[in-house]
Amino acid sequence: MLIAIVALGAIASEALANRPPRIDRLSRLPRLILWAWERRENLTFIDPSETGVTYLARTLELKGDSVIVRPRFQPLTVPPRTALIAVVRIEAERR
């Protein structure tokens, strides 16, 4: 049993050592990121190779033991291939 565990550990270590390096997804984002809050946004003028967009996708409202999910109500228009980063706002009752 111990030999099997050691053998499996050696195989796993070799597989991890031989896998390609992990590509960091954040390093692939454009250097300039615009923020689109909850209002109508037409950002078709941006160059997606240089500019990305972070946008409010949902709002979660915590009320007691319940969660109310509100989607984005206003349209967001961006050019094709724009890097998009969805953000969820969390609102909690203050007691």
C-alpha distance (Angstrom), angle and dihedral (degrees) to the residues before:
residue distance angle dihedral
M1 . . .
L2 3.81 . .
I3 3.81 90.5 .
A4 3.82 90.4 53.3
I5 3.81 91.7 51.3
V6 3.81 92.0 48.5
A7 3.83 90.7 47.7
L8 3.81 91.9 49.9
G9 3.78 90.3 48.3
A10 3.80 91.2 51.8
I11 3.82 91.9 49.2
A12 3.82 91.7 48.9
S13 3.81 92.0 48.1
E14 3.80 91.4 50.8
A15 3.81 91.7 48.4
L16 3.82 91.2 51.1
A17 3.80 92.1 47.9
N18 3.82 92.2 51.5
R19 3.80 99.0 46.5
P20 3.80 118.6 105.7
P21 3.82 117.2 -97.3
R22 3.80 115.5 -86.6
I23 3.77 113.4 -104.1
D24 3.78 111.2 -134.5
R25 3.81 107.1 -129.6
L26 3.80 92.5 -153.8
S27 3.79 91.4 59.6
R28 3.82 88.8 59.9
L29 3.82 92.9 58.5
P30 3.80 119.6 100.0
R31 3.79 115.9 -99.5
L32 3.82 92.2 -119.9
I33 3.82 117.4 62.6
L34 3.82 121.4 -178.5
W35 3.81 122.4 -153.6
A36 3.82 119.4 -132.7
W37 3.80 112.7 -167.3
E38 3.81 125.6 -173.3
R39 3.79 101.7 -54.6
R40 3.79 136.0 90.0
E41 3.83 107.4 -73.6
N42 3.80 128.0 -173.1
L43 3.80 106.6 -173.5
T44 3.79 97.6 161.1
F45 3.82 89.1 124.0
I46 3.83 94.1 69.8
D47 3.80 123.6 100.8
P48 3.84 104.3 -123.9
S49 3.81 91.2 -154.3
E50 3.82 88.9 63.4
T51 3.83 105.0 24.9
G52 3.80 134.8 49.6
V53 3.80 130.4 -173.9
T54 3.78 130.9 -129.7
Y55 3.79 110.6 -163.3
L56 3.78 141.2 -179.5
A57 3.81 104.2 -105.8
R58 3.82 101.7 169.7
T59 3.78 141.9 -3.4
L60 3.80 119.7 -141.8
E61 3.79 114.5 -157.9
L62 3.80 114.0 -162.1
K63 3.82 111.2 -152.7
G64 3.77 115.6 171.4
D65 3.80 106.1 -58.9
S66 3.81 95.3 -17.5
V67 3.78 134.5 85.1
I68 3.80 120.6 -149.4
V69 3.81 113.5 -158.7
R70 3.79 117.3 -154.3
P71 3.81 118.6 -173.2
R72 3.78 124.8 -145.7
F73 3.81 105.4 -81.0
Q74 3.81 100.2 -170.4
P75 3.82 123.2 72.9
L76 3.80 121.6 -108.3
T77 3.80 116.1 -158.4
V78 3.81 119.8 -168.2
P79 3.81 133.9 160.4
P80 3.82 119.5 -95.5
R81 3.83 115.8 -82.8
T82 3.81 93.2 25.7
A83 3.81 112.2 151.6
L84 3.80 105.4 -118.0
I85 3.80 126.2 -163.6
A86 3.81 114.6 -167.9
V87 3.81 117.9 -147.3
V88 3.80 127.7 -164.1
R89 3.79 118.4 -153.7
I90 3.80 116.3 -148.2
E91 3.80 118.1 -154.7
A92 3.79 118.7 -171.3
E93 3.78 131.3 -169.9
R94 3.77 113.7 -107.5
R95 3.74 114.9 -135.5
